[in-house]
Amino acid sequence: MAKEGAVKKKYNISVEATLEVIGGKWKCVILCHLTHGKKRTSDLKRLMPGITQKMLIQQLRELESDGIINRNVYNQVPPKVEYELSTYGWSLKSVLDLLCNWGEKHIIKEYGDKSVMLEDNVLNELETLEEADEMVTS
């Protein structure tokens, strides 16, 4: 659906439209974290120590504006805000999974041992658990 007042833009190829929404250094990382449940701003900041608070808020606002995430504000003191993937945002899950899988293969190709190149965080731990499950069921 076209945004109100939006200038009509033509894309050379459709991947440009995708990258316009999820491109950049941080948006896919934010989205990957949100595939594992609702997160507060402070949770996301802790999970992504390299992002500034200003950049995090900017990226969250853009994702919300594009309908990819929902911002839930709870009427309490102190105020509580959580972010989660919208239904539309969940439609990116397979794309995000493919990007993660490709990135892992690239790390192995370039560096050999992915454990040396990947930070210790919950997403990488989950990938390791999923790999272990696949080896057991194979």
C-alpha positions as CSV (number, residue, x, y, z in Angstrom):
1,M,0.0,0.0,0.0
2,A,1.4,3.4,-0.9
3,K,2.1,5.8,1.9
4,E,0.0,9.0,2.0
5,G,1.8,11.9,0.4
6,A,4.7,9.7,-0.7
7,V,6.4,10.6,-3.9
8,K,6.1,7.7,-6.4
9,K,9.4,6.1,-6.9
10,K,10.4,3.5,-9.5
11,Y,12.9,0.9,-8.7
12,N,15.3,-0.7,-11.1
13,I,14.8,-4.1,-9.5
14,S,12.6,-5.1,-6.6
15,V,15.6,-5.9,-4.2
16,E,16.0,-2.1,-4.0
17,A,12.6,-1.8,-2.3
18,T,13.7,-4.5,0.2
19,L,17.0,-2.8,0.9
20,E,15.2,0.5,1.3
21,V,13.3,-1.0,4.2
22,I,15.8,-3.3,5.9
23,G,19.1,-2.1,4.5
24,G,21.9,-0.7,6.5
25,K,24.1,-2.0,9.3
26,W,21.6,-2.3,12.1
27,K,18.0,-3.0,10.8
28,C,18.5,-6.7,10.0
29,V,20.3,-7.2,13.4
30,I,17.4,-5.6,15.2
31,L,14.9,-7.7,13.3
32,C,16.8,-10.9,14.0
33,H,16.7,-10.1,17.7
34,L,13.0,-9.5,17.5
35,T,12.4,-12.9,15.9
36,H,13.2,-14.2,19.4
37,G,10.5,-12.2,21.1
38,K,9.6,-8.7,22.3
39,K,12.4,-6.5,23.4
40,R,12.7,-3.2,25.3
41,T,15.1,-0.5,24.0
42,S,17.5,-1.3,26.8
43,D,17.5,-5.0,25.8
44,L,18.3,-4.2,22.2
45,K,21.1,-1.8,23.3
46,R,22.6,-4.5,25.5
47,L,22.4,-7.1,22.7
48,M,24.0,-4.7,20.2
49,P,26.7,-2.9,22.1
50,G,28.2,-1.3,19.0
51,I,25.0,0.8,18.2
52,T,24.5,4.2,19.7
53,Q,21.3,5.1,21.5
54,K,20.5,7.7,18.9
55,M,21.0,5.3,16.0
56,L,18.9,2.5,17.7
57,I,16.0,4.9,18.2
58,Q,16.3,6.1,14.6
59,Q,16.3,2.6,13.2
60,L,13.4,1.5,15.4
61,R,11.3,4.5,14.3
62,E,12.0,3.8,10.6
63,L,11.1,0.1,11.1
64,E,7.9,1.2,12.9
65,S,7.1,3.7,10.2
66,D,7.4,1.0,7.5
67,G,5.1,-1.3,9.4
68,I,7.8,-3.9,10.1
69,I,7.7,-3.6,13.9
70,N,5.1,-2.6,16.5
71,R,5.9,-0.3,19.4
72,N,3.9,-1.2,22.5
73,V,3.7,1.5,25.2
74,Y,2.4,0.4,28.6
75,N,0.7,3.0,30.8
76,Q,2.7,2.6,33.9
77,V,5.3,4.3,36.0
78,P,8.1,4.2,35.0
79,P,6.9,4.0,31.3
80,K,7.5,0.7,29.6
81,V,8.0,0.4,25.8
82,E,8.5,-2.9,24.0
83,Y,9.1,-3.6,20.3
84,E,7.9,-6.7,18.4
85,L,7.7,-7.8,14.9
86,S,4.4,-6.9,13.2
87,T,2.6,-9.5,11.1
88,Y,4.1,-7.8,8.1
89,G,7.6,-8.0,9.8
90,W,7.2,-11.7,10.4
91,S,7.0,-12.1,6.6
92,L,10.8,-11.2,6.6
93,K,11.7,-14.2,8.8
94,S,12.7,-16.5,5.9
95,V,14.8,-13.7,4.4
96,L,16.6,-13.1,7.7
97,D,17.2,-16.8,8.1
98,L,18.8,-17.0,4.7
99,L,21.0,-14.0,5.4
100,C,22.2,-15.5,8.6
101,N,22.9,-18.9,7.0
102,W,24.8,-17.2,4.1
103,G,26.8,-15.1,6.6
104,E,27.7,-18.1,8.6
105,K,29.0,-19.9,5.5
106,H,30.9,-16.8,4.4
107,I,32.6,-16.6,7.8
108,I,33.6,-20.3,7.6
109,K,34.9,-19.8,4.0
110,E,36.9,-16.7,4.9
111,Y,38.1,-17.5,8.4
112,G,37.6,-21.3,9.0
113,D,36.4,-21.3,12.6
114,K,33.2,-19.3,13.0
115,S,33.4,-19.4,16.8
116,V,36.5,-17.2,16.6
117,M,34.7,-14.6,14.5
118,L,31.2,-14.6,16.2
119,E,30.6,-12.8,19.4
120,D,29.1,-14.7,22.3
121,N,25.4,-13.7,22.3
122,V,22.0,-15.3,22.4
123,L,21.5,-15.5,18.7
124,N,24.8,-17.3,18.1
125,E,24.0,-19.7,21.0
126,L,20.7,-20.5,19.4
127,E,22.3,-21.2,16.1
128,T,24.7,-23.6,17.9
129,L,21.7,-25.4,19.6
130,E,19.9,-25.6,16.3
131,E,23.0,-27.2,14.7
132,A,23.2,-29.7,17.5
133,D,19.6,-30.6,17.0
134,E,20.1,-31.1,13.3
135,M,23.1,-33.4,13.9
136,V,21.1,-35.5,16.4
137,T,18.1,-35.9,14.0
138,S,20.3,-36.6,11.0
